[in-house]
Structures are given as structure tokens and as C-alpha cells.
Amino acid sequence: MRQWHSEFQARCWYDDANTVVELHGEIDIVAAEALAPRLRRLIAAAGGEVIVDLRPVSFIDCSGLGLLCSLHERLMARGRRLRVLVTRPVTLKMLRLTGLHHAFVVHGSLREARSATGLPLSSPPPAGHGPGGAGRAALGAAIASVIPSYHRTRPRPDAPAAPSPHDG
């Protein structure tokens, strides 16, 4: 029996005020489950701002967006920010459709993100974007409603092919 797996990579590096997490490939439920404990340890151990580089990400689903939301909430609870690098139109569209482009600080380049870090938090997060509660449930429902059905219904690689209506 083959295992369902995700094609992704993660790399982390630090500078004086930033922790940069580069994600590559598909960030789906398998990748999100593998990354979640690593990211929790990372933000507990490292200080400063966290920059998640999504530029090399070819696909992100609701699990990946949920992972970013969880990271954002943990950082906000510590008075820190999540900065996200996005250049792919489809990824930026996902952030806009879900309203997450307002929750995260979104940048188009690493230089822009790094030069903007180190600033104190000037205001609390928008309503519904803090930890827990109805706001989180509404945010999760909004994310789930815009995920392309292709990814949710894609058959497992080891599943038998469904008969075509033309096989008659």
C-alpha cells in the first residue's frame, strides 16, 4: 500500500531581527501536519519577526492557510508579527478571498519584508483574528469555502480509477 504524501520542503534561517521560513512545493494537509510542530518550536525558541516565504509554493490549501493562521495567532500572543512573502497570483488571490491579506503583513520581496521588521505593534489585531472563539471558526469556514474542489476530491494515487460514463 502506498502512502499519500506531499511534495514540499521547508528551510529556516535567521538574521539579527528575523526568522525566515522558506516553504517550497505543495502545502496541503500532509505538509501542514508535518510543519506545525516544527513551526511551534521555532517561534518558541526564536525571537523577533517571522517571515514565511511562500514565493516557491506551487499550491496551498485550507490546511496550509490554517497553519499560517495558527502561527499568526501564536506570534500575536507574544507581541510579534507574521510577515508573508507572496508573488504568485494564485496564492495572493487565496489570501485576498479569505481576507487573510488583512490579517498578515504581506510583502512582495524579502528585502521589503526585512526592512519593515522590528517595528512595534501599533494596534491590536482586527476583530475575529485573535486566538480562539467565533472569529476563528468564521475564518476557518471562509477559508474552506474558497478551496478549489479539485484538491479536495483528487483521488489517492493508489485508488482505482472510477469508470467513465463513456465506458458503456
C-alpha positions in Angstrom: 0.0 0.0 0.0 1.4 3.4 -1.0 1.4 6.3 1.4 -0.3 9.6 0.5 2.4 12.2 0.6 3.1 15.8 -0.1 5.8 17.3 -2.3 7.2 20.1 0.0 10.4 21.3 1.6 11.0 23.8 4.4 14.1 25.7 5.2 14.7 28.1 8.0 17.4 30.7 8.6 17.9 33.7 11.0 19.4 37.2 10.9 19.6 39.9 13.6 15.8 40.6 13.8 14.1 38.0 11.7 13.4 34.3 11.4 12.8 33.4 7.7 10.9 30.2 6.9 11.1 29.3 3.2 8.4 26.8 2.0 8.6 25.0 -1.3 6.1 22.9 -3.2 2.6 21.9 -2.1 1.4 23.0 1.3 -1.5 20.7 1.9 -2.8 18.8 4.9 0.1 16.4 4.9 2.7 19.2 4.8 0.8 21.3 7.3 0.7 18.4 9.8 4.4 17.9 9.4 5.3 21.6 9.6 3.1 22.5 12.6 5.2 21.1 15.4 8.4 22.5 13.8 6.9 26.0 13.5 5.6 25.9 17.1 9.1 25.0 18.3 10.6 27.7 16.1 8.5 30.6 17.4 9.0 29.4 21.0 12.8 29.4 20.5 13.4 32.3 18.2 12.7 36.0 18.8 11.8 38.8 16.5 9.6 38.8 13.5 8.8 35.7 11.5 8.8 35.9 7.7 7.2 33.0 5.8 8.3 32.9 2.2 5.5 31.5 0.1 7.0 32.5 -3.2 8.2 29.0 -4.1 4.9 27.4 -3.0 3.0 26.0 -6.0 -0.2 25.1 -4.1 -1.6 25.9 -0.7 -5.0 24.6 0.6 -7.1 25.4 3.7 -4.7 23.3 5.9 -1.8 25.4 4.8 -3.8 28.6 5.4 -4.9 27.3 8.8 -1.2 26.7 9.6 -0.4 30.3 8.8 -3.4 31.4 10.9 -2.2 29.4 13.9 1.3 30.8 13.5 -0.1 34.3 13.3 -2.2 33.8 16.5 0.8 32.5 18.4 3.0 35.3 17.3 0.4 38.0 18.1 0.0 36.5 21.6 3.7 37.1 22.0 3.6 40.7 20.6 5.2 39.6 17.3 4.2 39.7 13.7 3.9 37.2 10.9 5.1 38.6 7.6 4.3 36.7 4.4 6.1 36.9 1.1 3.8 36.3 -1.8 4.4 36.8 -5.6 2.3 34.1 -7.2 -1.1 35.5 -8.3 -3.0 32.3 -7.2 -1.5 32.4 -3.7 -2.2 36.1 -3.4 -5.8 35.5 -4.6 -6.3 32.9 -1.9 -5.2 35.4 0.7 -7.5 38.1 -0.7 -10.5 35.7 -1.0 -10.2 34.6 2.6 -9.4 38.1 3.9 -6.0 36.9 5.3 -4.2 39.6 3.4 -5.6 42.0 6.1 -4.5 39.7 9.0 -1.0 39.1 7.9 1.6 41.6 6.8 2.0 40.7 3.1 5.2 41.7 1.1 6.3 41.0 -2.4 10.1 40.8 -1.7 12.4 39.6 1.0 14.2 43.0 1.0 10.8 44.8 1.6 9.9 42.4 4.5 13.3 42.6 6.2 13.4 46.4 6.0 10.0 46.6 7.6 10.7 44.4 10.5 11.4 45.4 14.1 8.5 47.8 14.3 6.4 47.7 17.5 2.8 46.5 17.2 0.8 49.7 16.8 -2.6 48.2 17.2 -4.4 45.0 18.3 -5.3 42.5 15.6 -8.6 43.1 13.7 -11.7 41.7 15.3 -12.1 38.0 14.7 -8.4 37.4 14.2 -7.3 36.9 17.7 -6.9 33.5 19.4 -9.9 31.2 19.6 -13.6 32.0 19.7 -16.2 32.5 17.0 -13.9 34.7 14.9 -11.6 31.7 14.4 -14.5 29.4 13.4 -15.8 32.0 10.9 -12.3 32.5 9.5 -11.9 28.7 9.0 -15.3 28.5 7.3 -14.3 31.3 5.0 -11.1 29.5 4.1 -12.8 26.2 3.5 -15.4 27.8 1.2 -12.9 29.0 -1.4 -10.6 26.0 -1.7 -10.7 24.6 -5.2 -12.7 21.3 -5.3 -10.0 19.8 -7.4 -7.7 19.3 -4.5 -10.3 18.2 -2.1 -11.5 15.5 -4.4 -8.3 14.4 -6.1 -8.1 10.6 -5.9 -5.3 9.0 -3.9 -2.5 7.7 -6.2 -3.3 4.0 -5.2 -7.1 4.3 -5.6 -8.6 2.5 -8.6 -9.8 4.8 -11.4 -13.5 5.5 -11.5 -15.3 4.1 -14.6 -16.0 6.8 -17.2 -19.6 7.3 -18.4 -18.2 6.6 -21.9 -17.0 3.1 -20.9 -20.5 1.8 -21.6 
